Amino acid sequence: MVKNRSTPASFLGSHRSIISIFFVTAIFAVATIQLYVANTVHEEPQQKLQQTLSQPPSVQHVSHQARKHASAEIASQPIGEDEVEGPKTGLSRASALNLVAKLVNPGSWRVGTSKEYFRYRPPIESFEPPSIQVGDRVYFFGGFSGALDTVCRQIQILNIATDQWEKPVPIPEDMADSHQGLAFDEKSRFIYSISGQLGGGCATTTKRSFRMHIDTLETQEIPPLPYGRYNPGVAIWGDHLHVFGGSNERRNMSALDHWVVDVGKAFRTGGALRSDSWTRVSDLPVSGCHGESFRFGHHLYHLGGCYVDQGVS
């Protein structure tokens, strides 16, 4: 009698079931891994940033060369697709998040030593000097010196590449020595000093405005702002200088007016700005003094500061 060598149907059926379960499990596992990887890639920058910001500050020094290297690396990042149209003046949101992480990661704040204090101590000590950084140099415009009733009449320049103070520039007689708004024009290489306070204590404001060329360190007076302002917001946008906000001439109200002047036209033609060059445009909804102003993309920003209403801050 010849035995039947065929595999029973029940045996084949059980094997097929096992194989089917195996493939379904494998497919589910692969899909789970892909979903996990996708979420991890999407959330990784934010998680890294949150982890960095949640860590206690470390006591370490970040050298100028390290900051310069990080800045160059950040600047080399391509502009993202979600960047606004127009000139490449900013980073995409993803690149901006990466920028913050890179700026935080190289090091954190620490308490300086007395040796470092005396090394960076300016030739003339002052407080509340308006300042602006251009390249490797930081320019400090005046400020109060020693007490509120005295002022520093110098523009002091710190070279952060060499950690050395350079020869100061005397402030012109009628130029504000505190509370002025500052902005730098890369095309003409002028630092603009707009309005501000002239004198110590709570002296009156001045409408007179100036600019200083960072190569020659020569100062020139430009047409005065229509109204004097304490700590106005100042920003360069293309060929135009924008001045807005600050405190009014009586120092009892926040100013909302916004003025614009075409500084590029005068620079290109070699002519001077006319006294009627200032044009008033859209006012601010709210404003204050001692804030920070800048241009990013297609917007002007005026952040923080002190809001004043009927003399109450």
JOFEN-V883323 format. One record per residue. N is the residue number from 0. RES is the residue in one letter. NEAR is the number of other ideal C-beta (glycine too) atoms within 10 Angstrom. Layout:
# JOFEN-V883323
{{N:RES:NEAR} {N:RES:NEAR}}
This chain:
# JOFEN-V883323
{{0:M:2} {1:V:4} {2:K:5} {3:N:6} {4:R:5} {5:S:8} {6:T:9} {7:P:9} {8:A:8} {9:S:8} {10:F:10} {11:L:11} {12:G:10} {13:S:11} {14:H:11} {15:R:10} {16:S:10} {17:I:10} {18:I:10} {19:S:10} {20:I:10} {21:F:10} {22:F:10} {23:V:10} {24:T:10} {25:A:10} {26:I:10} {27:F:10} {28:A:10} {29:V:10} {30:A:10} {31:T:10} {32:I:10} {33:Q:10} {34:L:10} {35:Y:10} {36:V:10} {37:A:10} {38:N:10} {39:T:10} {40:V:9} {41:H:10} {42:E:11} {43:E:10} {44:P:14} {45:Q:11} {46:Q:11} {47:K:15} {48:L:16} {49:Q:12} {50:Q:10} {51:T:15} {52:L:10} {53:S:7} {54:Q:10} {55:P:6} {56:P:10} {57:S:9} {58:V:10} {59:Q:10} {60:H:10} {61:V:15} {62:S:10} {63:H:12} {64:Q:9} {65:A:12} {66:R:14} {67:K:13} {68:H:12} {69:A:17} {70:S:13} {71:A:9} {72:E:12} {73:I:16} {74:A:9} {75:S:7} {76:Q:15} {77:P:10} {78:I:13} {79:G:14} {80:E:7} {81:D:10} {82:E:18} {83:V:14} {84:E:6} {85:G:10} {86:P:9} {87:K:10} {88:T:14} {89:G:18} {90:L:21} {91:S:16} {92:R:11} {93:A:14} {94:S:17} {95:A:16} {96:L:15} {97:N:19} {98:L:17} {99:V:15} {100:A:17} {101:K:15} {102:L:15} {103:V:15} {104:N:13} {105:P:13} {106:G:17} {107:S:15} {108:W:10} {109:R:12} {110:V:6} {111:G:11} {112:T:9} {113:S:7} {114:K:8} {115:E:12} {116:Y:9} {117:F:8} {118:R:12} {119:Y:13} {120:R:10} {121:P:16} {122:P:11} {123:I:17} {124:E:12} {125:S:21} {126:F:12} {127:E:15} {128:P:22} {129:P:21} {130:S:14} {131:I:18} {132:Q:11} {133:V:13} {134:G:10} {135:D:12} {136:R:15} {137:V:14} {138:Y:24} {139:F:20} {140:F:27} {141:G:27} {142:G:21} {143:F:20} {144:S:20} {145:G:13} {146:A:10} {147:L:14} {148:D:12} {149:T:13} {150:V:25} {151:C:24} {152:R:16} {153:Q:22} {154:I:23} {155:Q:23} {156:I:19} {157:L:19} {158:N:13} {159:I:15} {160:A:12} {161:T:11} {162:D:11} {163:Q:11} {164:W:17} {165:E:14} {166:K:9} {167:P:18} {168:V:16} {169:P:11} {170:I:22} {171:P:17} {172:E:8} {173:D:12} {174:M:22} {175:A:30} {176:D:28} {177:S:25} {178:H:27} {179:Q:30} {180:G:30} {181:L:19} {182:A:23} {183:F:20} {184:D:19} {185:E:8} {186:K:12} {187:S:18} {188:R:15} {189:F:24} {190:I:21} {191:Y:24} {192:S:29} {193:I:27} {194:S:27} {195:G:29} {196:Q:26} {197:L:22} {198:G:15} {199:G:16} {200:G:11} {201:C:10} {202:A:16} {203:T:12} {204:T:26} {205:T:22} {206:K:16} {207:R:22} {208:S:27} {209:F:22} {210:R:23} {211:M:23} {212:H:13} {213:I:18} {214:D:7} {215:T:8} {216:L:16} {217:E:11} {218:T:18} {219:Q:12} {220:E:14} {221:I:22} {222:P:17} {223:P:17} {224:L:24} {225:P:16} {226:Y:17} {227:G:25} {228:R:33} {229:Y:28} {230:N:26} {231:P:32} {232:G:28} {233:V:27} {234:A:21} {235:I:20} {236:W:14} {237:G:14} {238:D:16} {239:H:16} {240:L:27} {241:H:22} {242:V:27} {243:F:24} {244:G:26} {245:G:35} {246:S:27} {247:N:18} {248:E:16} {249:R:12} {250:R:18} {251:N:12} {252:M:15} {253:S:21} {254:A:25} {255:L:15} {256:D:20} {257:H:20} {258:W:19} {259:V:17} {260:V:24} {261:D:16} {262:V:23} {263:G:16} {264:K:13} {265:A:18} {266:F:17} {267:R:12} {268:T:8} {269:G:6} {270:G:9} {271:A:12} {272:L:20} {273:R:10} {274:S:10} {275:D:9} {276:S:17} {277:W:20} {278:T:12} {279:R:10} {280:V:11} {281:S:10} {282:D:12} {283:L:16} {284:P:6} {285:V:9} {286:S:24} {287:G:22} {288:C:23} {289:H:15} {290:G:20} {291:E:10} {292:S:23} {293:F:14} {294:R:16} {295:F:13} {296:G:15} {297:H:12} {298:H:10} {299:L:16} {300:Y:13} {301:H:21} {302:L:10} {303:G:10} {304:G:19} {305:C:13} {306:Y:15} {307:V:21} {308:D:10} {309:Q:6} {310:G:9} {311:V:7} {312:S:11}}
